[in-house]
Amino acid sequence: MGKEKMEKSAKIISMSNATKKKIAKVAEEINGRNLFTEKIEIAKKTLEDLKHLPI
């Protein structure tokens, strides 16, 4: 049994420059936004009553 090299392969999707620009624009708009605002608010309310963290 000899050692065989394992090759990693990546799936590359070909797309036009216009599509790449659209994806980049959407990514910019999403970046920095809180996408889970409801869960963040619930967590804040839960943590308000907590006086110290049990560690």
C-alpha positions in Angstrom: 0.0 0.0 0.0 1.6 3.2 -1.1 0.6 6.7 0.0 -1.6 8.4 -2.5 -2.0 12.1 -2.8 -5.5 13.4 -2.1 -6.5 16.1 -4.4 -9.0 18.7 -3.4 -11.4 19.9 -6.0 -13.4 23.1 -6.0 -16.6 23.5 -8.0 -16.2 26.7 -10.1 -19.3 28.3 -11.5 -18.8 30.3 -14.6 -20.7 33.6 -14.7 -20.6 36.8 -16.6 -19.1 40.0 -15.3 -22.5 41.6 -15.0 -23.6 38.7 -12.7 -20.4 39.0 -10.6 -21.1 42.8 -10.2 -24.7 42.1 -9.1 -23.6 39.5 -6.5 -20.9 41.9 -5.2 -23.5 44.7 -4.8 -25.9 42.4 -2.9 -23.0 41.2 -0.7 -22.1 44.8 0.1 -25.7 45.6 1.0 -26.0 42.6 3.3 -22.6 43.1 5.0 -23.0 44.8 8.4 -26.7 44.2 8.7 -28.2 42.2 11.5 -30.2 39.5 9.7 -31.5 38.0 12.9 -32.9 41.0 14.6 -35.7 39.1 16.4 -33.3 36.6 17.9 -30.9 39.4 18.9 -33.8 41.3 20.7 -34.9 38.1 22.5 -31.3 37.5 23.7 -31.0 41.1 24.9 -34.2 40.8 27.0 -33.0 37.5 28.4 -29.6 38.9 29.4 -31.1 42.0 31.0 -32.3 40.0 33.9 -29.1 38.1 34.3 -27.0 39.6 37.1 -23.9 37.5 36.6 -22.8 34.7 34.3 -22.4 31.3 36.0 -18.9 30.3 35.1 
